């Protein structure tokens, strides 16, 4: 107990700011209110969608960021709140690499072992939003076209296989807290997709990526020969937590995945789907003003694909979400 308290204090901000009083929308309810603190404003909607499944007439969850007079937010702010909580206050955060690192350092021990602290298991909330089986639905909502022109799941399995060796090098470098071998910027540059060629379900793009990844991997192995065996062993270790060559997109940095991979895919697919719909309208029987009105109606129905993605809630069949779900259900059961 003394050791854990020391670990918590090591992560604390030097002088935690005072918490600002907050007026609850549940202030006068005859039910038990659980306050859920998350890292930032972008996380509120994600955790709200999760705790919606557990709201009842007698149990409510209220999601918010820590309201502090210094406006500080983030994972370390939440970790600094661990000793300040009561039984009806819980903390929810991104796992980052802490799930894969388990008890390797002070922070990973806190994240994995602290009661009433829930983490995503995936690297971040963005990784759930980019859940491959849900991406066709995102395109449909954005374009109003349900034509299957691209297999996101097949493409991302192959994408993951290609970048898996680079992921191991980057994650191992992060665990050693050394950017000597492979920094986040290097990793992001190596795995980003600059374009998507839709032919053969993106095969030309994957072949291009394979060439880039092979060059980078060769350079890493040549310049860091003393790490090669350790990186391989690290891959075997994290396989125990569900990492495979075919699902790295759940464990890589969330913003890198969303901004540098998934958005590129979605834009290419949605552009093609919009073109297909427009061509169908133009090939119809309507002419003149009626045709212009039909095209205008279609354009008005379109949505920004990034906004649709950020609202995505079709990730609850993901095996990592089930881990989070089990944690929450055990906590809810303990309240009864």
N, C-alpha and C positions, 0 to 999 in steps of 0.2 A: 504493500500500500504506500509506504514511504517512497519507494522507488518510482511508482507511477505518478505520485504527486510531484516529484522532482522533474520527471519528464514533461509534465504539463507546464510547469513553471518555466522550463527552458524554451518553450514555444510561445509563451505569452508575450504580448506587447509589453514594453517596459512599464508603461503607465496606462492601464486600461481607462478609457474615458467613461464618463458617467452615461448611463443609459437614459435616453429621453423618454418620458412617460408617453404611453400610447393608448389612445381610445379605441377599444375593440368594438367591432360590429356585433359582437356577441355579448356585450356588456351586461345586458339585463336578462339573459336567457337562463332557463331552469335546466341546465345541462352541464356536463363537464367540458371545459374548454382546454384544449391542448395547444399551446403556442409552439409553432414550428418556425425556427429561424434558418434562413438559407443564405447563401453567399452573396447574391446580388439580385438586382431587380429582374434581370433576364431569367432568373431561376424560379421566380414566384409562380408563373403559369405552369411550368413543368411539374413542380411539386404539388400544386393545387390539383392538377389532373390525377395525380396518384392518390392523394388523400381523399378525393371525392368518393372513392370506393369504400371509405371507412367512416364517412360522416353518417350519423344516425340522429334520431330525435334527442338522444341522451348523451351523445358524444360528438363534439365538433372540433375541427382542426382549423387553425387560422395561420396562414402563411405570411411571413414578412421578413424583411432584412433587419438586422440589428439596428435599432434607432439610437444612435450615439451622437453626442454633441460634437464629435470630431468628424462625423459622417464616414468613418472607416468601415469598410466591408471586406469580404473575402474569407478564404478558408482559415487563415491564421486568427482572424477575429473570432470566428466560431470556436476554434480550438481553445482560445483564451477564455471562453465562456463556460467551459466544462464544469468547473468547480462552483459556478454561480447558479447553476440550474436547480429547479425543484423537479419533483416527479412529473409535473404537467408541462414541462418545457423540453423540447427535443431539438436536436441539431441535424440538419440535412446538408450534405455537401458532395462535391465531385470526389471520386476516388483518386483521380490522377493516377500515379503509379503506386499508390499506397496499398491497393489490394494485391498487386503483383509482388510488391516488396515485403508484404506480410510484416514480420517483426524485425526487419533489417535495421531500422533506425527508430528514434524516439517518436517521430510523427506517424510512421506506419503502425507502430504499436498502439498509439492512441486511436487512430482511425479504425483499426480492426478490432479493438478490444474494449472500447468505452461503451457502457450501457447508454441507451437512448441517444445514440449517435448513429445516423443512417447515412450510408454512402452508396454511390451508384453502381459499384462493381465495374461497370464500363468506365472508361477514362473520365467521361464527363456527360452531362445531359445531352450535349450535341450528338454524341455517338448513338444514343437512343433515337433521336430525331432522324438520323440517317439510316435507320434500320432497313436493310435492303428490300425485304418483302413489302415494305410500305411505300416505296418510291414511285411505283406506277400509280398508286392512288393519289400521290402528291401531284403528278403530272395531269391526271384526270381533273382534279379540282382546279388546277391552274388554267387548263386549256379547254375543258369541256369536251375532250375527245378521248374515248376509251380504247382506241386502237392500240393493239400490242405490237409496237415496232422495235422494242428494245428489252432485253432480259437483264434487268439490273442485278439480280442475284447471281446469274452466271458470270457476268462481267466482273462483279466485285469479288467473287471467289478467285478468279484468275488474277485480278489486281492484287489481292491479298497475298497470293502465292508468290508473286513477283517481288513484292516489297518486304516479305517476311524476313529474309536475312538482314536487310537494312534496319528493320524494326528492332531486331535483337541487338544489333550494335548500338543503336540509339538508346534503347531502354537500359542496356547494361552500362553505357556511359553515364546515363542519368543516375543510376544506382550508385555508381562510384563517385558521383558528383565531379566528373571530369569531362570537360569538353575537348580534351586533347584529341580524342579519336573522332567523335561524331556529335556535333552540337544540334540543337533543335533547328536552327536555321539551315544547317547542312541537310538534315533529314527532310525538312519541308521542301527544300529545293529538289531533292532527289526523288520524292514520291508524288509531287504535284502533277496534275494533268493540265497541260496548256490547251488541249483541244480534244474533241471526240470525233473520230471518223466513224459514222454509224454503220458502215459496211461490215458485213459478217459479224454483227453484234460487237463492234468496236475492236476487232482483231488488229487492224493496222495501228491503232493507238496503243494496244497492249504490246505489240512487237516493238514499237518505239520505246515504250517504258522499259521493257526487258533489256534493251541495249543500254539505256542510261543506268539502270540498276546494276547491271553486270560490271560496267566500268567503275562505278562507285564502290561496289563490293570488292573488286580486285584491288583498288587503291587502299581500302581499309585494311585488307589482309596483308598487303605488302608492307605498309607503314606501321602496322601494329601486330606483328607476328606473335608477340607475347600475350596478346589478348584472345587470339583465335580460339584456343581450347576453352578458355573461360566463358566466352560468348556462347559456345556450343552447350556447355553445361548449364548456363543460365537459361537457354531455351528449353532444356529438359525440365528444369525446375518450374518454370512458369506454365509448362504444359499441364501441370497438376491443377492449375487454377482455371483451365478452360481455353488457354491460348493455343491455337493451331495455325498452321500455315494458311488456312482458308478463312480465318475470321479476325485478322489483325485490325480491321476497321473498327472493332469494338474497343480496342485497347490503345490505339494511337491517339495523339493529342486531338481533342475534339474539334478545335477551330481549324487545324490543318486539314482534317477530314472534310469538314463542312465547306470551308472557303476555297480549298485548293483541289478538291476532288469532286464532291457530290454536286456542288453548284455548277461546275463545268458540265457534268453529265446532264443535269436537269435542264440547263439552258439549251443544250444541243437537242435533246429529245423534245422539249416543249416547242422549240422553234419549228421542228419538223411536223409536229402534231398540228400546230396552228396553220402551217402551210397546207397540210392535207385538208383541214376543214375549209379553209378559204377556197381551195380548188374545187371542193365538192359544191360549195355555194355557187361559185361562178359557172359550174357546169350544169346547174339546175335550170329550171324553166323561167325563173324570175329575170326580168330585164329592167333597165332604167332605174327609176326612183325606188321601185320595190327591191331591186338587187342591192342598191346602196343602203337601204334601210336594213336589209338582212345582214349585210356585212357589218354595219354599224352596231346592230343588236349583238352580234357575236363578239365584236371587239369590246363592247361594254361589259360583257359577261366574263371576260378574262381577268385573271388575278396574277399578281406578282408571285412567281414561283418561290422566291426566297421567303416571302411572308407565309405562304402555305406550308412550307417546310418547317418553319419555326412554330407553327400551330399543330404540327403532326402529333397525333396521339396513338398511332397504329404500331406500337412497338411492344405491346404487352405480351406477345408470344415469345419474346427474346429470352433465352435461358438465363441471362444475367439479370433481367428484370424479375424473373421468378425468385432469384436469390434475395433481392431487395424486398419483394413482396412477402416472402417468408419471414424476414426480419420484422417487418411492420406488423404482420399478423400476430407474431409472438408478443410483441409489445402491446398491441390492442387487447389480446387475451389476458395479459397480466393486469389490465386495468379493471377487469370485471370482479 
